[in-house]
Amino acid sequence: MTTFQIPMENMEELTKKINHIKNKGADIVFNVGKEVVLEYELPSGAKASVKCVEVEVEGKYQIEDWRFVGTIEHASSGNIIRSFDTSLEGKIPTKYRTVGQECEHCHQVRDRKDTYLVFNETNQEFKQVGKTCLRGYTGGLDAERCALFASMLSAIESLADEYQDFNFGGFSSGSYGLETESIKKKLFGYVKKNGYVPQETGKFLAKSLFGISNEPLPEATEEEVKEMDAWVKDVDTSKSDYMWNAKSAWTKEYAEYRDIALMSSFVSVYLKDKVQKVVRDKTANNAEYVGKVGDKVIITDIKSIRTLYVKDGGRYSYYASDTAVIEIIDAKGIVYVWSTTNGIFEEDIKKIDSIVATIKDHKEYKGVKQNIITRGKVTWKEDKNTNDSKTDKNADSLKDVFKMLDEITEE
């Protein structure tokens, strides 16, 4: 009895095929065994796993070393050879492409629509036989049952080998996964450098990690990942389904394709929380509302600038610029939120003299009072080249987050 390891993803399809063949009358034994996990390494360096089920298959469609290969359909334009045995691909003699309808067993020539090809494993011999003579080579099974069983074996071999192609993008049931610990440094490193963009970052990282694309990914250090792991252990999940799901994805043993977006967004949440914690510790609870809606404000002595997220302008108009929603915190701990296409980042803090803007709204987010501003104008210090416009549209830029943290901590 032959044993195959079939990915769990494919078991439902395989079971349907087996039952269909059995209903046709084929003499098949099909046993489902234990679940196993196969592990290997992807080109991306991530350790992958596939959950499989061991199945045993047994059936008779050969006798005395002869086995059924396929059907030869005789046509005036040339024979069509439908082979069910993939192991013999490229080995079938070319004469069978144009051979007539003679049975090579009884040597009778009849007006046959189909003849059948059999193969002897011992002497490596092919034979074309008629329907009646075929039974002597296959233990009494007719052509239809032989074809069904050969087709079934071919399907099983194909499904058993499918996981080795490294193309997991279309699967989502949980059979395929990457060892979570082997991908954390790449997830962290990419989001730290490039930020997180909903519906884009997760898809990009999933394709890279699962080997569907060959994009190189930056890596974080072991220490950075350990710090996040410690943060994850204490994160409050009681009031947020997202935090519960993200923590579960980050701590599971194997990550599925669909988990990557959740895990990468979780890195962004962690980095933002790290920045906010330092800023809040530094400024205590000094955040307050400034003026009234419509008032002009002048923001100086800026201590923190970070991009919260980016609105893709291309979704609204081909010519529209991307809009970054940024958070600005001054030395007093006052928080401003500004939607702008100007493109200013944390590295610009020491170059900005002031920002003049209008109060658009007052809001509170997670206990922090925010002054929503609009129509802002940046005045640069004398050593700033005002013609050097910023065009970088980096979404949620956290590239130099730890450098900024060091600055804040030292003051």
QUIRA-V296604 format. One record per residue. N is the residue number from 0. PHI is phi in radians with two decimals (NA if undefined). PSI is psi as a letter, one per 30 degrees, with the letter a starting at -180 (999 if undefined). D_LAST is the distance of its C-alpha to the last C-alpha in Angstrom with 1 decimal. Layout:
BEGIN
n: {N;N}
phi: {PHI;PHI}
psi: {PSI;PSI}
d_last: {D_LAST;D_LAST}
END
This chain:
BEGIN
n: {0;1;2;3;4;5;6;7;8;9;10;11;12;13;14;15;16;17;18;19;20;21;22;23;24;25;26;27;28;29;30;31;32;33;34;35;36;37;38;39;40;41;42;43;44;45;46;47;48;49;50;51;52;53;54;55;56;57;58;59;60;61;62;63;64;65;66;67;68;69;70;71;72;73;74;75;76;77;78;79;80;81;82;83;84;85;86;87;88;89;90;91;92;93;94;95;96;97;98;99;100;101;102;103;104;105;106;107;108;109;110;111;112;113;114;115;116;117;118;119;120;121;122;123;124;125;126;127;128;129;130;131;132;133;134;135;136;137;138;139;140;141;142;143;144;145;146;147;148;149;150;151;152;153;154;155;156;157;158;159;160;161;162;163;164;165;166;167;168;169;170;171;172;173;174;175;176;177;178;179;180;181;182;183;184;185;186;187;188;189;190;191;192;193;194;195;196;197;198;199;200;201;202;203;204;205;206;207;208;209;210;211;212;213;214;215;216;217;218;219;220;221;222;223;224;225;226;227;228;229;230;231;232;233;234;235;236;237;238;239;240;241;242;243;244;245;246;247;248;249;250;251;252;253;254;255;256;257;258;259;260;261;262;263;264;265;266;267;268;269;270;271;272;273;274;275;276;277;278;279;280;281;282;283;284;285;286;287;288;289;290;291;292;293;294;295;296;297;298;299;300;301;302;303;304;305;306;307;308;309;310;311;312;313;314;315;316;317;318;319;320;321;322;323;324;325;326;327;328;329;330;331;332;333;334;335;336;337;338;339;340;341;342;343;344;345;346;347;348;349;350;351;352;353;354;355;356;357;358;359;360;361;362;363;364;365;366;367;368;369;370;371;372;373;374;375;376;377;378;379;380;381;382;383;384;385;386;387;388;389;390;391;392;393;394;395;396;397;398;399;400;401;402;403;404;405;406;407;408;409;410}
phi: {NA;-1.54;-1.91;-2.19;-1.89;-1.85;-0.96;-0.97;-0.97;-1.78;-1.15;-1.10;-1.09;-1.13;-1.05;-1.08;-1.15;-1.08;-1.11;-1.09;-1.17;-1.08;-1.12;-1.40;1.81;-1.21;-1.52;-2.23;-1.86;-2.30;-1.96;-1.67;-1.84;-1.42;-1.50;-2.34;-2.06;-1.69;-2.16;-2.84;-1.95;-1.45;-1.00;-1.26;1.67;-1.30;-1.54;-1.84;-2.43;-2.29;-1.42;-2.18;-2.14;-1.42;-2.15;-1.94;-2.27;-2.55;-2.95;-1.88;-2.58;-2.63;-2.58;0.87;1.27;-1.65;-2.36;-1.25;-1.85;3.01;-1.94;-1.88;-1.62;-1.52;-2.35;-1.11;-1.47;2.31;-1.20;-1.90;-1.72;-1.81;-1.58;-1.79;-1.92;-1.15;-1.21;-1.78;-1.06;1.51;-1.83;-1.22;-0.94;-1.17;-1.07;-1.32;-1.28;-2.22;-1.09;-1.37;-1.72;-1.32;-1.41;-1.36;-1.66;-1.72;1.06;-1.66;-1.79;-2.27;-1.42;-1.80;-1.29;-2.25;-2.15;-2.26;-1.85;-2.15;-2.42;-1.70;-1.23;-1.32;-1.81;0.97;-1.92;-1.76;-2.47;-1.74;-2.28;-1.42;-1.06;-1.19;-1.20;-0.98;-1.04;-1.24;-1.72;-2.25;1.15;1.68;-1.29;-1.43;-1.08;-1.12;-1.20;-1.09;-1.11;-1.09;-1.20;-1.10;-1.12;-1.11;-1.10;-1.09;-1.13;-1.10;-1.09;-1.14;-1.20;-1.20;-1.59;-1.05;-1.14;-1.36;-1.41;1.09;-1.88;-1.78;-1.01;-1.56;-1.86;-2.58;-1.50;1.94;-1.29;-1.95;-2.82;-1.95;-1.07;-0.99;-1.10;-1.42;-2.03;-1.06;-1.13;-1.24;-1.04;-1.08;-1.07;-1.19;-1.18;-1.07;-1.44;-1.97;1.36;-2.13;-2.04;-0.92;1.21;-2.07;-1.06;-1.06;-1.13;-1.08;-1.16;-1.07;-1.10;-1.20;-1.22;-1.50;1.42;-1.33;-2.20;-1.95;-1.21;-1.23;-2.10;-1.20;-2.09;-1.45;-1.53;-1.04;-1.13;-1.09;-1.17;-1.09;-1.11;-1.19;-1.00;-1.15;-1.12;-1.08;-1.03;-1.75;-1.16;-1.44;-1.88;-1.20;-1.96;-2.49;-1.11;-1.04;-1.10;-1.10;-1.12;-1.13;-1.11;-1.10;-1.15;-1.17;-1.79;-1.29;-1.25;-2.17;-1.69;-1.49;-0.95;-1.27;-1.42;-1.11;-1.08;-1.13;-1.19;-1.20;-1.16;-1.16;-1.08;-1.07;-1.07;-1.09;-1.11;-1.11;-1.11;-1.13;-1.12;-1.07;-1.09;-1.13;-1.11;-1.19;-1.11;-1.27;-1.69;0.95;-1.98;-1.47;-1.03;-2.65;-1.38;-2.01;1.00;-2.12;-1.03;1.76;-1.28;-1.48;-2.26;-2.06;-1.74;-2.31;0.89;-1.33;-1.91;-2.62;-2.34;-2.58;-1.51;-1.38;-2.91;-2.15;-1.63;-1.31;-1.12;-1.12;-1.28;-1.79;-2.75;-1.04;-1.63;-1.27;-1.49;-1.23;-1.93;-1.67;-1.68;-2.00;-1.92;-2.12;-2.20;-1.64;-1.12;-1.47;1.55;-1.32;-1.86;-2.10;-2.12;-2.36;-1.62;-2.57;-1.79;-1.16;1.23;-1.88;-2.34;-1.07;-1.22;-1.55;-0.91;-1.32;-1.72;-1.58;-1.46;-2.87;-2.24;-1.77;-2.60;-1.97;-1.23;-1.69;-2.87;-2.08;-2.37;-2.14;-2.28;0.90;1.43;-1.87;-1.35;-2.05;-1.75;-1.45;-2.02;-2.55;0.85;-1.40;-2.29;-1.62;-1.89;-1.62;-1.18;-1.02;-1.47;-1.64;-1.35;-1.23;-1.48;-1.47;-1.27;-1.55;-2.12;-1.20;-1.79;-0.98;-1.34;0.92;-1.13;-2.20;-0.96;-1.96;-1.06;-1.32;-1.11;-1.15;-1.08;-1.08;-1.05;-1.10;-1.16;-1.26;-1.36}
psi: {k;k;k;l;j;k;k;e;f;f;e;e;e;e;e;e;e;e;e;e;e;e;f;f;g;k;j;k;k;j;k;k;b;l;k;l;k;k;k;l;k;l;f;f;f;k;k;l;l;k;k;l;k;k;k;k;k;k;l;k;g;l;k;h;g;k;l;k;e;a;k;j;k;k;l;f;f;k;k;j;j;j;k;f;j;f;f;g;k;f;f;k;k;f;f;f;f;g;l;a;g;k;k;g;e;f;g;k;k;l;i;k;e;k;l;k;k;l;k;j;f;e;g;h;k;k;k;k;l;l;e;e;f;e;e;f;f;g;g;f;k;l;e;e;e;e;e;e;e;e;e;e;e;e;e;e;e;e;e;e;f;e;f;f;f;g;j;g;e;g;k;g;f;g;f;k;l;k;j;e;f;f;f;e;e;e;e;e;e;e;e;e;e;f;a;k;j;k;f;e;e;e;e;e;e;e;e;e;e;g;g;e;l;g;k;k;k;l;k;l;l;e;e;e;e;e;e;e;e;e;e;e;e;g;k;j;g;f;g;j;e;e;e;e;e;e;e;e;e;f;f;l;e;k;k;l;e;f;f;e;e;e;e;e;e;e;e;e;e;e;e;e;e;e;e;e;e;e;e;e;e;e;g;b;h;f;k;l;k;k;a;l;k;f;l;k;l;j;k;l;h;k;f;k;k;k;k;e;l;k;k;j;f;f;f;e;k;e;f;k;l;k;k;k;j;l;k;k;k;a;f;f;g;k;k;k;k;k;j;l;g;e;i;k;l;f;f;f;e;f;f;k;e;l;k;k;l;k;k;e;l;k;l;k;j;h;g;k;k;k;j;k;l;l;h;k;k;k;k;l;l;e;g;k;j;f;f;i;k;k;f;k;h;j;k;h;j;g;e;h;e;f;e;e;e;e;e;e;e;f;999}
d_last: {74.0;71.0;67.4;64.6;60.9;60.2;56.7;56.5;55.7;59.3;61.3;62.3;63.6;65.4;67.1;68.4;70.0;71.5;73.1;74.4;76.1;77.5;79.0;80.8;82.5;80.7;81.1;77.4;75.6;71.9;69.9;66.3;64.6;61.2;57.7;55.9;52.5;52.6;49.6;48.8;46.1;45.4;44.9;41.2;40.9;40.6;43.0;45.4;47.9;50.9;52.6;56.3;59.6;62.4;65.7;69.2;71.8;75.5;78.3;81.5;82.1;83.5;86.5;87.6;84.5;85.0;82.2;81.8;79.8;80.3;82.6;84.3;85.0;87.9;87.6;89.6;86.5;85.5;84.7;81.4;80.2;78.0;76.7;75.0;74.3;71.1;71.8;74.8;73.0;74.3;77.1;79.7;82.6;82.7;86.4;85.5;84.1;87.6;89.9;92.7;93.4;95.3;94.4;94.0;95.2;98.5;98.8;99.9;98.8;98.3;96.8;93.5;90.4;88.2;88.6;86.2;84.6;84.5;83.2;84.4;81.6;84.0;85.7;83.1;85.8;85.4;88.2;88.9;90.8;92.3;91.4;94.2;93.7;90.0;90.7;92.1;88.9;86.6;88.3;89.9;86.8;87.4;85.4;83.3;82.2;81.5;79.4;77.5;76.7;75.8;73.5;71.9;71.2;69.7;67.4;66.3;65.6;63.6;61.5;61.0;59.6;57.5;54.2;54.3;53.7;49.9;50.2;48.8;47.6;50.6;50.4;48.6;50.6;48.7;51.0;48.5;45.0;42.4;41.0;37.7;35.9;37.1;35.4;32.0;30.3;31.8;31.0;27.3;27.1;28.9;27.0;23.6;24.8;27.0;26.0;28.7;31.6;34.1;37.6;36.6;34.0;36.0;39.3;38.0;36.5;39.7;42.0;40.0;39.8;43.4;44.7;46.0;43.9;42.7;39.2;36.9;33.7;30.3;29.5;26.4;26.1;27.7;24.5;23.1;26.4;26.5;23.1;24.6;27.9;26.3;24.6;28.1;29.8;28.0;27.9;29.8;33.0;35.0;34.4;34.2;37.0;34.7;32.3;35.5;37.0;33.9;33.3;37.1;37.0;34.0;35.7;39.3;41.1;42.2;40.7;43.2;43.0;42.2;39.2;37.1;35.9;34.9;33.0;31.2;30.2;28.9;26.5;25.2;24.8;23.0;20.4;19.9;19.6;17.0;14.8;15.8;15.2;11.5;11.1;13.6;12.1;8.8;11.1;14.0;17.2;16.4;18.1;21.2;24.0;24.1;27.5;30.7;32.0;33.0;30.6;28.7;24.9;22.5;19.1;16.4;12.6;12.6;9.7;12.3;15.9;18.3;22.1;23.8;27.2;29.6;33.0;35.7;37.4;40.3;41.5;42.3;43.5;43.9;42.3;39.4;35.8;33.4;31.1;27.6;26.2;22.4;19.7;17.2;14.4;13.0;10.3;12.9;13.4;16.7;18.2;20.7;23.1;25.0;28.1;28.3;30.0;27.6;25.7;22.0;19.5;15.9;16.4;17.4;14.1;13.7;17.5;18.0;18.7;19.8;21.9;25.0;26.6;29.0;28.5;30.9;30.4;28.4;28.1;26.7;25.8;25.3;24.4;21.8;23.0;23.1;24.1;26.4;26.6;29.3;30.5;27.1;26.9;24.0;23.7;22.2;20.9;23.6;22.8;23.2;26.8;27.9;30.9;28.9;29.2;27.3;30.0;28.4;29.3;27.3;27.7;24.7;22.6;20.3;20.9;17.4;15.9;14.5;13.0;11.1;10.2;8.8;6.6;5.5;5.6;3.8;0.0}
END
